[in-house]
């Protein structure tokens, strides 16, 4: 990510997620990521690792839940055991962390921001909290891209 | 812990997933860092972001 884009992302995140995020290795395209803490209505805080690809914003970031780990389902099974799963909107895991579905890669464009990715993942997390309460699959709450 | 508000948000998401209009908005309030449900006529933080479209656009299908 170039410096101008990084400054734009920081400006937006400072406005909406102040003190809840950190850019890690922001100037190293091979390992740059955004560490962000999101809180759901249930009071739980989740830490996400939003991996920033070297050609961001033209390419879409990948998102992993790094805390809590493991992420359990309604039946107390590790969500990783069923990943990837369309019903639960999760992709293949990495380093023991669940990867979240968010935007559709084919619909991604460079006007999208890390803030929007984080918001989308916050919606996923609220659906996940409802899954824990009801046992409904996450796709009961979240639709798939058409 | 607030199961009631969690369930209300879940119900709203489920209704939107079925294309049912409720008249409510799902918004992100930067003051609390949380999603909230705003009913018609209710006040909202002017800095809040409406998330309706982000939810309705759908989530990537695992392929």
Backbone of each chain as ProteinMPNN parsed JSONL, in Angstrom:
{"seq_chain_A": "XXXXXXXXXXXXXXXXXXXXXXXXXXXXXXXXXXXXXXXXXXXXXXXXXXXXXXXXXXXXXXXXXXXXXXXXXXXXXXXXXXXXXXXXXXXXXXXXXXXXXXXXXXXXXXXXXXXXXXXXXXXXXXXXXXXXXXXXXXXXXXXXXX", "coords_chain_A": {"N_chain_A": [[0.853, -1.179, 0.0], [0.586, 2.177, -0.871], [1.986, 5.294, 0.432], [0.164, 7.428, 0.464], [-2.293, 6.118, 0.343], [-2.178, 4.625, 2.681], [-2.222, 6.676, 4.573], [-4.789, 7.655, 4.106], [-6.341, 5.441, 4.892], [-5.678, 5.351, 7.608], [-6.698, 7.796, 8.448], [-9.461, 7.383, 8.166], [-9.856, 5.181, 9.872], [-9.048, 6.271, 12.299], [-11.122, 7.992, 12.752], [-13.338, 6.317, 13.026], [-12.638, 3.958, 14.386], [-11.087, 4.656, 16.726], [-8.195, 4.088, 18.699], [-8.558, 1.389, 18.557], [-7.195, -0.12, 16.778], [-4.267, -1.231, 14.947], [-1.652, -0.783, 12.686], [0.419, -3.235, 11.451], [3.703, -3.783, 10.516], [3.489, -1.786, 8.395], [4.903, -0.814, 6.207], [5.97, -2.915, 4.924], [5.261, -4.821, 2.377], [5.119, -7.581, 2.215], [4.273, -8.667, 4.608], [2.387, -7.097, 5.804], [-0.268, -6.085, 7.932], [-3.529, -5.313, 9.331], [-4.371, -4.954, 12.629], [-7.183, -5.296, 14.44], [-9.608, -4.521, 16.92], [-12.807, -5.643, 17.639], [-16.04, -5.122, 18.981], [-18.883, -6.851, 20.077], [-22.513, -6.742, 20.553], [-22.931, -8.43, 22.637], [-20.941, -7.989, 24.36], [-18.55, -9.2, 23.988], [-15.162, -9.131, 22.89], [-13.419, -9.255, 19.894], [-10.446, -10.015, 18.181], [-9.18, -9.166, 15.088], [-7.192, -10.134, 12.325], [-6.35, -8.446, 9.589], [-5.171, -9.188, 6.682], [-3.083, -7.55, 4.48], [-2.832, -7.47, 1.123], [-0.03, -7.326, -1.191], [-0.652, -5.858, -3.434], [-2.758, -4.294, -2.635], [-4.858, -1.421, -2.812], [-6.01, -2.799, -4.912], [-6.237, -5.523, -4.819], [-8.058, -7.814, -2.735], [-8.222, -7.832, 0.852], [-7.535, -10.505, 3.232], [-9.244, -11.959, 6.006], [-8.789, -12.86, 9.364], [-9.71, -14.425, 12.438], [-8.045, -13.799, 15.297], [-8.29, -13.756, 18.005], [-11.0, -14.633, 20.027], [-9.31, -17.782, 20.29], [-9.447, -21.252, 20.221], [-12.184, -20.614, 17.927], [-15.383, -21.331, 18.784], [-18.278, -23.353, 17.931], [-21.914, -23.522, 18.168], [-22.238, -26.033, 19.305], [-19.992, -26.321, 20.775], [-17.826, -27.176, 19.284], [-14.734, -26.825, 17.538], [-14.71, -24.286, 15.184], [-12.989, -24.467, 13.077], [-12.905, -27.101, 12.412], [-14.902, -27.56, 10.611], [-14.377, -25.881, 8.562], [-13.459, -25.12, 5.149], [-16.688, -23.535, 5.005], [-19.786, -22.977, 3.575], [-22.249, -22.668, 4.824], [-21.562, -21.602, 7.243], [-20.206, -19.408, 6.519], [-17.348, -19.302, 6.382], [-13.907, -19.453, 5.409], [-10.987, -21.266, 4.211], [-8.833, -22.023, 6.92], [-5.947, -20.4, 8.526], [-2.854, -20.753, 10.125], [-4.147, -21.786, 12.366], [-6.266, -20.098, 12.686], [-9.562, -18.97, 12.153], [-10.837, -18.086, 8.962], [-12.675, -15.4, 7.739], [-15.547, -15.045, 5.628], [-16.11, -12.277, 3.607], [-16.308, -9.581, 1.609], [-17.11, -10.27, -1.847], [-14.682, -11.589, -3.956], [-14.748, -11.122, -6.707], [-16.228, -8.86, -6.887], [-14.836, -6.964, -5.642], [-13.315, -3.746, -5.38], [-11.066, -0.951, -5.855], [-11.945, 1.207, -4.398], [-12.939, 0.32, -2.054], [-12.43, 0.122, 1.476], [-10.296, -0.585, 4.329], [-11.728, -0.055, 6.588], [-14.369, -0.534, 5.742], [-14.183, -3.262, 5.316], [-13.724, -4.125, 7.922], [-16.162, -3.35, 9.098], [-17.912, -5.033, 7.732], [-17.071, -7.448, 8.718], [-17.754, -7.117, 11.371], [-20.503, -7.319, 11.202], [-20.605, -10.02, 10.511], [-19.65, -11.075, 12.923], [-21.704, -10.417, 14.713], [-23.698, -12.007, 13.666], [-22.544, -14.456, 14.176], [-22.558, -14.437, 17.009], [-25.286, -14.653, 17.367], [-25.663, -17.165, 16.278], [-24.433, -18.663, 18.29], [-26.29, -18.324, 20.308], [-28.654, -19.423, 19.309], [-28.193, -21.611, 17.651], [-28.725, -21.599, 14.993], [-27.439, -21.762, 11.653], [-24.869, -19.614, 10.336], [-25.53, -18.645, 7.851], [-28.223, -18.359, 8.073], [-28.575, -15.846, 8.935], [-26.992, -14.242, 7.333], [-26.743, -13.442, 3.952], [-25.639, -15.004, 0.902], [-23.401, -13.753, -1.593], [-24.742, -12.856, -4.755]], "CA_chain_A": [[0.0, 0.0, 0.0], [1.45, 3.361, -0.915], [1.887, 6.144, 1.614], [-1.074, 8.213, 0.414], [-3.407, 5.236, 0.692], [-2.047, 4.307, 4.102], [-2.701, 7.847, 5.322], [-6.249, 7.686, 3.977], [-6.892, 4.38, 5.738], [-5.494, 5.767, 9.002], [-7.64, 8.888, 8.704], [-10.802, 6.812, 8.341], [-9.867, 4.334, 11.073], [-8.969, 7.166, 13.459], [-12.438, 8.572, 12.97], [-14.371, 5.343, 13.387], [-12.13, 2.931, 15.312], [-9.94, 5.204, 17.454], [-7.585, 3.265, 19.757], [-8.97, -0.016, 18.441], [-6.512, -0.739, 15.639], [-2.835, -0.956, 14.768], [-1.048, -1.321, 11.47], [1.632, -3.976, 11.747], [4.586, -3.778, 9.335], [2.758, -1.079, 7.326], [5.731, -0.511, 5.034], [6.517, -4.168, 4.388], [4.123, -5.418, 1.67], [5.069, -9.047, 2.299], [3.695, -9.134, 5.873], [1.599, -6.016, 6.377], [-1.657, -6.375, 8.287], [-4.222, -4.451, 10.278], [-4.854, -5.636, 13.83], [-8.305, -4.474, 14.883], [-10.471, -5.118, 17.933], [-14.225, -5.33, 17.41], [-16.878, -5.549, 20.112], [-20.273, -7.147, 19.712], [-23.506, -6.34, 21.558], [-22.867, -9.348, 23.765], [-19.853, -7.564, 25.225], [-17.302, -9.904, 23.65], [-14.241, -8.442, 21.988], [-12.716, -10.137, 18.96], [-9.331, -9.38, 17.467], [-9.062, -9.637, 13.714], [-5.997, -9.825, 11.53], [-6.74, -8.18, 8.208], [-3.929, -9.275, 5.904], [-3.126, -6.601, 3.37], [-2.013, -7.986, 0.017], [0.966, -6.36, -1.681], [-1.251, -4.964, -4.426], [-3.899, -3.579, -2.072], [-6.268, -1.799, -2.701], [-6.552, -3.49, -6.088], [-6.568, -6.88, -4.376], [-8.866, -7.826, -1.511], [-7.581, -8.406, 2.042], [-8.095, -11.681, 3.885], [-9.503, -11.629, 7.411], [-8.692, -13.998, 10.287], [-9.981, -14.149, 13.853], [-6.881, -14.244, 16.076], [-8.748, -13.928, 19.379], [-10.533, -15.82, 20.753], [-8.881, -18.947, 19.519], [-10.254, -21.496, 19.029], [-13.534, -20.084, 17.832], [-16.249, -22.501, 18.928], [-19.636, -23.214, 17.413], [-23.01, -23.72, 19.115], [-22.06, -27.328, 19.978], [-18.666, -26.277, 21.386], [-16.791, -27.71, 18.399], [-13.895, -25.803, 16.905], [-15.226, -23.961, 13.841], [-11.999, -24.877, 12.074], [-13.146, -28.489, 12.019], [-15.833, -27.62, 9.477], [-13.977, -24.889, 7.542], [-14.346, -24.035, 4.755], [-18.107, -23.855, 5.074], [-20.701, -21.968, 3.073], [-23.316, -22.44, 5.799], [-21.049, -20.773, 8.337], [-19.496, -18.262, 5.92], [-15.917, -19.279, 6.717], [-13.02, -19.965, 4.366], [-9.928, -22.119, 4.733], [-8.106, -21.346, 7.999], [-4.495, -20.243, 8.424], [-2.209, -20.654, 11.444], [-5.114, -22.097, 13.419], [-7.257, -19.021, 12.82], [-10.681, -18.977, 11.214], [-10.87, -17.002, 7.983], [-14.06, -14.974, 7.538], [-16.053, -14.552, 4.345], [-16.63, -10.897, 3.662], [-16.706, -9.189, 0.269], [-16.847, -11.21, -2.93], [-13.46, -11.176, -4.639], [-15.041, -10.633, -8.062], [-16.882, -7.557, -6.775], [-13.942, -6.058, -4.921], [-12.704, -2.681, -6.178], [-10.064, -0.206, -5.087], [-12.575, 2.211, -3.534], [-13.224, -0.299, -0.761], [-11.408, 0.452, 2.473], [-10.175, -1.528, 5.443], [-12.847, 0.249, 7.485], [-15.545, -1.265, 5.263], [-13.939, -4.689, 5.569], [-13.946, -4.341, 9.361], [-17.607, -3.271, 9.343], [-18.536, -6.256, 7.22], [-16.733, -8.519, 9.653], [-18.539, -6.896, 12.582], [-21.806, -7.928, 10.906], [-20.382, -11.479, 10.638], [-19.501, -11.407, 14.346], [-23.034, -10.38, 15.338], [-24.388, -13.222, 13.216], [-21.909, -15.555, 14.927], [-23.087, -14.397, 18.376], [-26.646, -15.201, 17.296], [-25.501, -18.613, 16.094], [-24.14, -19.246, 19.604], [-27.504, -18.282, 21.121], [-29.803, -20.138, 18.726], [-27.817, -22.809, 16.895], [-28.923, -21.412, 13.549], [-26.221, -21.517, 10.897], [-24.653, -18.181, 10.088], [-26.233, -18.211, 6.637], [-29.6, -17.994, 8.426], [-28.549, -14.4, 9.162], [-26.225, -13.539, 6.291], [-26.941, -14.013, 2.637], [-24.474, -15.155, 0.039], [-23.382, -12.869, -2.769], [-25.384, -13.497, -5.907]], "C_chain_A": [[0.9, 1.244, 0.0], [1.12, 4.302, 0.25], [0.578, 6.938, 1.635], [-2.264, 7.354, 0.825], [-3.367, 4.87, 2.178], [-2.57, 5.469, 4.956], [-4.221, 7.968, 5.266], [-6.896, 6.653, 4.899], [-6.805, 4.774, 7.211], [-6.494, 6.866, 9.366], [-9.049, 8.344, 8.974], [-10.872, 5.998, 9.633], [-9.792, 5.181, 12.35], [-10.339, 7.755, 13.787], [-13.42, 7.556, 13.538], [-13.913, 4.274, 14.387], [-10.955, 3.471, 16.128], [-9.497, 4.273, 18.576], [-8.002, 1.797, 19.677], [-8.217, -0.733, 17.323], [-5.025, -0.418, 15.671], [-2.41, -1.539, 13.429], [0.27, -1.993, 11.858], [2.439, -4.103, 10.46], [3.943, -3.007, 8.17], [3.576, -0.823, 6.074], [6.395, -1.755, 4.451], [5.381, -4.935, 3.703], [4.023, -6.932, 1.82], [4.398, -9.524, 3.583], [2.839, -8.073, 6.567], [0.193, -6.492, 6.755], [-2.2, -5.345, 9.268], [-4.727, -5.319, 11.412], [-5.968, -4.759, 14.388], [-9.154, -5.242, 15.891], [-11.913, -4.678, 17.724], [-15.05, -5.889, 18.561], [-18.309, -5.758, 19.642], [-21.204, -6.694, 20.836], [-23.457, -7.237, 22.785], [-21.768, -8.96, 24.746], [-18.533, -8.256, 24.929], [-16.454, -9.049, 22.712], [-13.482, -9.492, 21.172], [-11.565, -9.358, 18.337], [-9.192, -10.021, 16.095], [-7.714, -9.253, 13.136], [-6.455, -9.661, 10.088], [-5.462, -8.102, 7.384], [-4.04, -8.419, 4.661], [-2.24, -7.102, 2.24], [-1.097, -6.902, -0.558], [0.368, -5.412, -2.712], [-2.575, -4.356, -3.956], [-3.789, -2.11, -2.466], [-6.843, -2.494, -3.94], [-6.928, -4.933, -5.763], [-7.225, -6.822, -3.005], [-8.092, -8.421, -0.337], [-8.266, -9.703, 2.483], [-8.219, -11.377, 5.37], [-9.513, -12.901, 8.261], [-9.053, -13.538, 11.697], [-8.807, -14.698, 14.657], [-7.206, -14.375, 17.565], [-10.258, -13.769, 19.413], [-10.137, -16.939, 19.794], [-8.796, -20.132, 20.464], [-11.605, -20.792, 19.102], [-14.48, -21.285, 17.806], [-17.61, -22.251, 18.309], [-20.645, -23.494, 18.526], [-22.821, -24.999, 19.938], [-20.696, -27.452, 20.64], [-17.602, -26.999, 20.577], [-16.0, -26.551, 17.81], [-14.408, -25.554, 15.489], [-14.264, -24.418, 12.746], [-12.296, -26.289, 11.561], [-14.119, -28.6, 10.85], [-15.478, -26.631, 8.371], [-13.236, -25.575, 6.382], [-15.803, -24.49, 4.751], [-18.948, -22.699, 4.554], [-21.771, -21.641, 4.096], [-22.865, -21.51, 6.925], [-20.248, -19.578, 7.823], [-18.05, -18.161, 6.394], [-15.13, -19.945, 5.593], [-11.948, -20.854, 5.0], [-9.108, -21.375, 5.787], [-6.613, -21.207, 7.696], [-3.936, -20.058, 9.826], [-3.201, -20.883, 12.585], [-6.187, -21.042, 13.616], [-8.326, -19.153, 11.735], [-10.569, -17.805, 10.248], [-12.329, -16.678, 7.661], [-14.347, -14.667, 6.067], [-16.44, -13.083, 4.547], [-17.031, -10.495, 2.257], [-16.385, -10.303, -0.735], [-15.649, -10.687, -3.735], [-13.757, -10.565, -6.014], [-15.68, -9.238, -8.036], [-16.006, -6.518, -6.068], [-13.427, -4.981, -5.859], [-11.893, -1.768, -5.263], [-10.657, 0.912, -4.234], [-12.949, 1.64, -2.167], [-12.091, 0.049, 0.199], [-11.355, -0.627, 3.557], [-11.276, -1.283, 6.475], [-14.091, -0.523, 7.061], [-15.388, -2.768, 5.487], [-14.21, -4.995, 7.047], [-15.433, -4.282, 9.702], [-18.309, -4.547, 8.907], [-18.273, -7.416, 8.189], [-17.464, -8.345, 10.988], [-19.956, -7.447, 12.4], [-21.692, -9.453, 11.042], [-20.348, -11.85, 12.123], [-20.843, -11.364, 15.078], [-23.854, -11.599, 14.913], [-23.833, -14.44, 13.967], [-22.438, -15.595, 16.364], [-24.519, -14.943, 18.412], [-26.622, -16.705, 17.059], [-25.271, -19.277, 17.452], [-25.384, -19.291, 20.494], [-28.58, -19.237, 20.617], [-29.45, -21.47, 18.069], [-28.081, -22.695, 15.413], [-27.568, -21.215, 12.858], [-26.087, -20.026, 10.604], [-25.358, -17.736, 8.812], [-27.748, -18.062, 6.854], [-29.705, -16.468, 8.552], [-27.924, -13.614, 8.001], [-26.407, -14.221, 4.947], [-25.61, -14.174, 1.91], [-24.558, -14.121, -1.079], [-24.034, -13.621, -3.939], [-24.508, -13.333, -7.132]], "O_chain_A": [[1.85, 1.338, 0.777], [0.122, 4.131, 0.949], [-0.039, 7.103, 2.687], [-3.138, 7.806, 1.566], [-4.403, 4.815, 2.841], [-3.276, 5.256, 5.941], [-4.86, 8.336, 6.251], [-7.868, 6.947, 5.595], [-7.747, 4.557, 7.973], [-7.064, 6.863, 10.457], [-9.735, 8.791, 9.893], [-11.833, 6.113, 10.395], [-10.405, 4.839, 13.361], [-10.669, 7.984, 14.951], [-14.228, 7.875, 14.41], [-14.726, 3.749, 15.148], [-9.922, 2.809, 16.216], [-10.324, 3.737, 19.313], [-7.815, 1.048, 20.635], [-8.579, -1.853, 16.963], [-4.585, 0.527, 16.326], [-2.774, -2.665, 13.09], [1.121, -1.389, 12.511], [1.898, -4.494, 9.425], [3.865, -3.537, 7.062], [3.015, -0.636, 4.994], [7.272, -1.659, 3.593], [4.616, -5.627, 4.375], [2.961, -7.508, 1.581], [3.985, -10.681, 3.653], [2.599, -8.148, 7.772], [-0.453, -7.211, 5.993], [-1.458, -4.62, 9.93], [-5.429, -6.305, 11.186], [-5.728, -3.612, 14.766], [-9.391, -6.441, 15.745], [-12.202, -3.484, 17.641], [-14.791, -6.987, 19.052], [-18.866, -4.943, 18.906], [-20.757, -6.315, 21.919], [-23.899, -6.836, 23.862], [-21.67, -9.528, 25.833], [-17.513, -7.942, 25.542], [-16.976, -8.338, 21.853], [-12.978, -10.478, 21.708], [-11.706, -8.18, 18.007], [-9.1, -11.241, 15.96], [-7.173, -8.186, 13.425], [-6.891, -10.618, 9.449], [-4.763, -7.088, 7.387], [-4.984, -8.554, 3.883], [-1.019, -7.152, 2.389], [-1.369, -5.709, -0.421], [0.831, -4.279, -2.852], [-3.407, -3.953, -4.769], [-2.676, -1.584, -2.453], [-8.047, -2.747, -4.0], [-7.84, -5.493, -6.371], [-6.982, -5.906, -2.22], [-7.379, -9.41, -0.508], [-9.423, -9.957, 2.147], [-7.413, -10.636, 5.932], [-10.163, -13.889, 7.917], [-8.746, -12.415, 12.098], [-8.591, -15.909, 14.7], [-6.474, -15.034, 18.303], [-10.756, -12.799, 18.843], [-10.586, -17.005, 18.649], [-8.097, -20.02, 21.471], [-12.094, -20.432, 20.173], [-14.391, -22.142, 16.927], [-18.05, -21.109, 18.173], [-20.27, -23.679, 19.683], [-23.19, -25.051, 21.112], [-20.283, -28.546, 21.022], [-16.576, -27.395, 21.128], [-16.52, -25.453, 17.61], [-14.529, -26.483, 14.691], [-14.681, -24.718, 11.627], [-11.978, -26.625, 10.42], [-14.155, -29.627, 10.171], [-16.18, -26.541, 7.364], [-12.469, -26.51, 6.611], [-16.108, -25.661, 4.526], [-18.833, -21.573, 5.039], [-22.166, -20.484, 4.236], [-23.653, -20.745, 7.482], [-19.676, -18.825, 8.612], [-17.579, -17.084, 6.76], [-15.609, -20.86, 4.924], [-12.009, -21.153, 6.193], [-8.729, -20.223, 5.575], [-6.09, -21.803, 6.755], [-4.481, -19.294, 10.622], [-3.106, -20.252, 13.638], [-6.932, -21.081, 14.595], [-8.03, -19.411, 10.569], [-10.251, -16.684, 10.644], [-13.118, -17.57, 7.35], [-13.51, -14.108, 5.358], [-17.035, -12.723, 5.563], [-18.018, -11.021, 1.742], [-15.521, -11.149, -0.505], [-15.603, -9.524, -4.137], [-13.1, -9.611, -6.432], [-15.673, -8.526, -9.04], [-16.386, -5.356, -5.92], [-13.13, -5.266, -7.019], [-12.03, -1.818, -4.04], [-9.945, 1.508, -3.425], [-13.24, 2.388, -1.234], [-10.946, 0.244, -0.211], [-12.253, -1.46, 3.675], [-11.703, -2.213, 7.158], [-14.788, -1.098, 7.898], [-16.355, -3.459, 5.809], [-14.845, -5.997, 7.377], [-15.914, -5.079, 10.508], [-19.176, -5.072, 9.606], [-19.146, -8.247, 8.438], [-17.759, -9.333, 11.662], [-20.539, -7.982, 13.342], [-22.57, -10.097, 11.615], [-20.958, -12.84, 12.527], [-21.092, -12.182, 15.963], [-24.613, -12.152, 15.709], [-24.583, -15.34, 14.343], [-22.734, -16.672, 16.881], [-24.913, -15.61, 19.369], [-27.466, -17.434, 17.58], [-25.843, -20.33, 17.736], [-25.521, -20.182, 21.331], [-29.334, -19.799, 21.412], [-30.301, -22.351, 17.942], [-27.71, -23.583, 14.646], [-26.667, -20.582, 13.409], [-27.067, -19.282, 10.623], [-25.746, -16.573, 8.697], [-28.472, -17.684, 5.933], [-30.759, -15.878, 8.315], [-28.292, -12.469, 7.738], [-26.242, -15.435, 4.827], [-24.603, -13.561, 2.264], [-25.641, -13.676, -1.457], [-23.895, -14.835, -4.085], [-24.865, -13.802, -8.213]]}, "seq_chain_B": "XXXXXXXXXXXXXXXXXXXXXXXXXXXXXXXXXXXXXXXXXXXXXXXXXXXXXXXXXXXXXXX", "coords_chain_B": {"N_chain_B": [[-23.014, -8.245, 29.265], [-25.391, -8.601, 26.678], [-27.869, -10.144, 25.703], [-30.409, -9.65, 24.717], [-30.269, -7.421, 22.955], [-28.468, -8.49, 21.153], [-29.984, -10.582, 20.077], [-32.022, -9.084, 18.909], [-30.627, -7.752, 16.889], [-29.854, -9.981, 15.422], [-32.338, -10.95, 14.595], [-33.102, -8.876, 12.927], [-31.113, -9.053, 10.935], [-31.73, -11.578, 9.925], [-34.271, -11.13, 8.877], [-33.678, -9.312, 6.841], [-32.141, -10.96, 5.293], [-34.059, -12.432, 4.144], [-35.264, -10.704, 2.522], [-37.191, -9.14, 3.728], [-38.718, -6.162, 4.655], [-38.187, -4.039, 7.395], [-38.118, -1.466, 8.176], [-36.288, -0.579, 9.956], [-32.911, 0.519, 10.682], [-29.597, -0.754, 10.46], [-26.856, 0.332, 12.133], [-23.468, 1.493, 12.506], [-22.073, 2.703, 15.375], [-19.664, 4.936, 16.109], [-19.13, 5.945, 18.591], [-19.624, 4.012, 20.487], [-18.503, 1.861, 19.31], [-19.939, -0.241, 18.347], [-22.443, -2.179, 16.577], [-25.739, -1.009, 16.129], [-29.308, -1.136, 16.395], [-31.502, 0.942, 14.765], [-34.577, 2.302, 15.103], [-37.448, 3.471, 13.178], [-37.658, 6.987, 13.288], [-36.12, 7.19, 15.57], [-33.361, 8.801, 17.217], [-30.029, 9.192, 15.976], [-26.469, 8.906, 16.211], [-24.796, 11.456, 14.528], [-22.385, 10.832, 13.356], [-22.529, 8.205, 12.755], [-22.458, 5.159, 10.782], [-24.443, 3.812, 8.275], [-25.211, 0.458, 7.908], [-26.781, -1.173, 6.496], [-26.656, -1.721, 3.65], [-24.206, -2.949, 3.377], [-24.646, -5.328, 4.681], [-26.717, -6.358, 3.121], [-25.578, -6.714, 0.647], [-24.45, -9.149, 0.673], [-22.398, -12.031, 1.487], [-19.254, -13.419, 0.62], [-19.368, -16.327, -1.337], [-18.361, -19.527, -0.471], [-16.138, -21.229, -2.535]], "CA_chain_B": [[-23.629, -9.124, 28.269], [-26.698, -8.117, 26.301], [-28.447, -11.111, 24.769], [-31.616, -9.093, 24.094], [-29.883, -6.617, 21.791], [-27.865, -9.411, 20.187], [-31.088, -11.27, 19.391], [-32.719, -8.114, 18.051], [-29.808, -7.583, 15.683], [-29.939, -11.226, 14.66], [-33.654, -10.997, 13.956], [-33.066, -7.905, 11.83], [-30.292, -9.624, 9.859], [-32.467, -12.69, 9.325], [-35.357, -10.559, 8.053], [-33.064, -8.761, 5.621], [-31.69, -12.106, 4.499], [-35.253, -12.935, 3.454], [-35.806, -9.552, 1.779], [-38.327, -8.54, 4.433], [-38.411, -4.812, 5.11], [-38.643, -3.766, 8.756], [-38.084, -0.023, 8.408], [-35.176, -0.272, 10.851], [-31.571, 0.589, 10.106], [-28.46, -1.245, 11.243], [-25.812, 1.347, 11.995], [-22.28, 1.395, 13.354], [-21.906, 3.932, 16.15], [-18.261, 5.002, 16.522], [-19.024, 6.315, 20.013], [-19.6, 2.777, 21.275], [-17.763, 0.838, 18.572], [-20.832, -1.387, 18.167], [-23.611, -2.059, 15.71], [-26.993, -0.828, 16.852], [-30.529, -1.122, 15.596], [-32.187, 2.232, 14.899], [-35.961, 2.192, 14.625], [-37.906, 4.699, 12.528], [-37.897, 8.118, 14.181], [-35.138, 7.254, 16.65], [-32.18, 9.609, 16.946], [-28.781, 8.463, 15.808], [-25.236, 9.692, 16.207], [-24.561, 11.906, 13.15], [-21.158, 10.213, 12.823], [-22.722, 6.769, 12.561], [-22.461, 4.655, 9.413], [-25.495, 2.832, 8.037], [-24.578, -0.79, 7.484], [-27.794, -1.971, 5.779], [-26.228, -2.179, 2.332], [-23.076, -3.874, 3.549], [-25.227, -6.639, 5.017], [-27.567, -6.868, 2.038], [-24.757, -7.076, -0.511], [-24.133, -10.557, 0.783], [-21.048, -12.431, 1.864], [-18.665, -14.252, -0.434], [-19.745, -17.734, -1.316], [-17.207, -20.416, -0.511], [-16.056, -21.999, -3.783]], "C_chain_B": [[-25.038, -8.618, 27.949], [-27.295, -9.03, 25.227], [-29.641, -10.525, 24.031], [-31.249, -8.309, 22.831], [-29.202, -7.47, 20.723], [-28.953, -10.108, 19.38], [-31.864, -10.323, 18.47], [-31.945, -7.874, 16.758], [-29.888, -8.819, 14.788], [-31.261, -11.343, 13.923], [-33.692, -10.055, 12.757], [-32.259, -8.458, 10.642], [-31.048, -10.744, 9.138], [-33.598, -12.182, 8.436], [-34.791, -10.003, 6.746], [-32.594, -9.876, 4.699], [-32.848, -12.681, 3.678], [-35.967, -11.813, 2.698], [-37.055, -8.972, 2.418], [-37.93, -7.172, 4.979], [-38.993, -4.582, 6.492], [-38.757, -2.267, 9.021], [-36.961, 0.397, 9.34], [-33.88, -0.111, 10.054], [-30.587, -0.087, 11.049], [-27.346, -0.233, 11.043], [-24.639, 1.028, 12.92], [-22.1, 2.739, 14.034], [-20.458, 3.998, 16.636], [-18.082, 5.378, 17.989], [-18.934, 5.076, 20.894], [-18.758, 1.69, 20.607], [-18.614, -0.383, 18.284], [-21.878, -1.107, 17.098], [-24.839, -1.848, 16.585], [-28.149, -0.824, 15.864], [-31.225, 0.211, 15.833], [-33.571, 2.099, 14.278], [-36.411, 3.508, 14.021], [-38.194, 5.798, 13.558], [-36.904, 8.237, 15.32], [-33.941, 8.103, 16.234], [-30.963, 8.713, 16.767], [-27.61, 9.434, 15.854], [-24.963, 10.139, 14.757], [-23.295, 11.33, 12.53], [-21.34, 8.73, 12.517], [-22.762, 6.413, 11.075], [-23.581, 3.628, 9.271], [-24.893, 1.598, 7.36], [-25.534, -1.646, 6.657], [-27.242, -2.58, 4.489], [-25.095, -3.188, 2.419], [-23.599, -5.269, 3.866], [-25.978, -7.225, 3.832], [-26.787, -7.249, 0.791], [-24.372, -8.552, -0.483], [-22.67, -10.79, 1.106], [-20.55, -13.447, 0.844], [-19.052, -15.706, -0.244], [-18.48, -18.57, -1.392], [-17.242, -21.234, -1.794], [-14.908, -22.965, -3.693]], "O_chain_B": [[-25.788, -8.25, 28.853], [-27.24, -8.744, 24.031], [-29.875, -10.848, 22.866], [-31.844, -8.509, 21.772], [-29.341, -7.205, 19.529], [-28.862, -10.214, 18.157], [-32.305, -10.715, 17.389], [-32.527, -7.801, 15.676], [-29.978, -8.715, 13.565], [-31.307, -11.779, 12.773], [-34.242, -10.389, 11.707], [-32.677, -8.341, 9.49], [-31.013, -10.847, 7.912], [-33.853, -12.738, 7.367], [-35.365, -10.205, 5.676], [-32.644, -9.749, 3.476], [-32.638, -13.331, 2.653], [-37.119, -11.956, 2.29], [-37.888, -8.379, 1.732], [-36.926, -7.043, 5.68], [-40.158, -4.894, 6.739], [-39.413, -1.848, 9.975], [-36.702, 1.59, 9.504], [-33.776, -0.549, 8.909], [-30.718, -0.008, 12.271], [-26.937, 0.031, 9.912], [-24.794, 0.389, 13.96], [-21.988, 3.775, 13.38], [-20.06, 3.201, 17.486], [-17.017, 5.159, 18.566], [-18.255, 5.083, 21.92], [-18.349, 0.724, 21.251], [-18.078, -1.455, 18.003], [-22.158, 0.043, 16.762], [-24.957, -2.444, 17.656], [-27.986, -0.548, 14.676], [-31.507, 0.571, 16.976], [-33.713, 1.822, 13.088], [-35.83, 4.554, 14.312], [-38.877, 5.572, 14.558], [-36.843, 9.277, 15.977], [-33.553, 8.128, 15.066], [-30.884, 7.622, 17.332], [-27.753, 10.623, 15.572], [-24.903, 9.302, 13.857], [-23.146, 11.339, 11.308], [-20.402, 8.071, 12.068], [-23.06, 7.253, 10.226], [-23.661, 2.682, 10.055], [-24.165, 1.7, 6.373], [-25.157, -2.713, 6.172], [-27.343, -3.785, 4.262], [-25.028, -4.146, 1.649], [-23.064, -6.268, 3.384], [-25.897, -8.424, 3.562], [-27.275, -8.019, -0.036], [-24.011, -9.126, -1.51], [-21.831, -9.894, 1.015], [-21.323, -14.225, 0.285], [-19.057, -16.232, 0.869], [-17.633, -18.359, -2.26], [-18.255, -21.861, -2.108], [-14.657, -23.715, -4.636]]}, "name": "protein", "num_of_chains": 2, "seq": "XXXXXXXXXXXXXXXXXXXXXXXXXXXXXXXXXXXXXXXXXXXXXXXXXXXXXXXXXXXXXXXXXXXXXXXXXXXXXXXXXXXXXXXXXXXXXXXXXXXXXXXXXXXXXXXXXXXXXXXXXXXXXXXXXXXXXXXXXXXXXXXXXXXXXXXXXXXXXXXXXXXXXXXXXXXXXXXXXXXXXXXXXXXXXXXXXXXXXXXXXXXXXXXXX"}
